[in-house]
Amino acid sequence: MRGQIDLWFEAGGEVIVVDYKTDQVTAVDAASRSAEYELQLRLYALAVERITGTRPSRAIVYFLRPNAPVEVTLDSAALEAAKAKVADLFEAQSRLSFPLREGEHCRRCPHFGRQCP
């Protein structure tokens, strides 16, 4: 697992994490599309907390093309669920068990219908 935080900063006593997206999405569809990135932003928030000792109070998925920021919830339950997903990944890796979970996000992938790289 690896990722790169686009931006995190402190303003007005808050630590904020931002991830920029270039998806082809309208401002109307940005909120529903942001659900696909919630886990990523929560993991980034946990990483920032681990590095700085301060849990971010806000996380934002920022869709550049429609200029639409969408806030992602960082409550304790959401962050615990993100930690559980990481534990699930490590368990799957130890068993070498990765069942296919095709979804709507697959249809937008340029590799849809072929083997994932």
DRENMAR-992762 format. One record per residue (C-alpha): residue in three letters; x, y, z. Coordinates in steps of 0.05 Angstrom, whole numbers, plus 5000, padded with zeros to 4 digits. Last residue first. Example, Ala and Ser with C-alpha at 12.3 -4.5 7.8 and 13.67 -1.06 7.14 Angstrom:
BEGIN
SER527349795143;ALA524649105156;
END
This chain:
BEGIN
PRO495949154701;CYS488648944706;GLN486848414655;ARG482148644601;GLY474748814599;PHE475949474635;HIS483249684627;PRO481650424613;CYS477850434680;ARG471050784679;ARG467350114679;CYS471449874738;HIS468950444782;GLU461850174773;GLY463849534808;GLU467748894800;ARG469848584865;LEU474648024844;PRO477047604902;PHE484047744929;SER486447184974;LEU493947104982;ARG492546875054;SER497647355084;GLN495847885033;ALA488447815049;GLU489947905124;PHE494148525108;LEU488448805067;ASP483248665120;ALA487649015172;VAL487949615126;LYS480449605119;ALA479749575195;LYS483950205201;ALA479250555153;ALA473250325194;GLU476650615256;LEU477451275219;ALA470051295199;ALA467851125271;SER472451665300;ASP469752215255;LEU473652425194;THR467952565146;VAL470152755075;GLU468853455049;VAL467653564975;PRO471154124938;ALA468554274868;ASN472454674815;PRO468754294760;ARG475254064730;LEU479454064793;PHE475553584837;TYR477953714908;VAL477053144957;ILE477353495025;ALA479453255094;ARG478053635158;SER479853595232;PRO486653285219;ARG489052865278;THR495253165310;GLY501252745330;THR505053005269;ILE507152375232;ARG501851895259;GLU496352415253;VAL498452565182;ALA498251825166;LEU491351745197;ALA488852335155;TYR491852015093;LEU488251365109;ARG481751765116;LEU482952105049;GLN484051435014;LEU477951125047;GLU473651705024;TYR475951684952;GLU470351284919;ALA465251684960;SER467752304925;ARG464152084862;SER457352204896;ALA459252904918;ALA462453084851;ASP456352894809;VAL453053584811;ALA459753944800;THR460653514739;VAL465852964734;GLN471552784687;ASP476352604743;THR482353054754;LYS482652964830;TYR486353364882;ASP487053084953;VAL486753575011;VAL488353455084;ILE486754005135;VAL489654125204;GLU485554635242;GLY487855195287;GLY485755735239;ALA489755425183;GLU494454835185;PHE496554485121;TRP496153835083;LEU496853765008;ASP497453234954;ILE498552655002;GLN502152094966;GLY500151374969;ARG502750684982;MET500050005000;
END
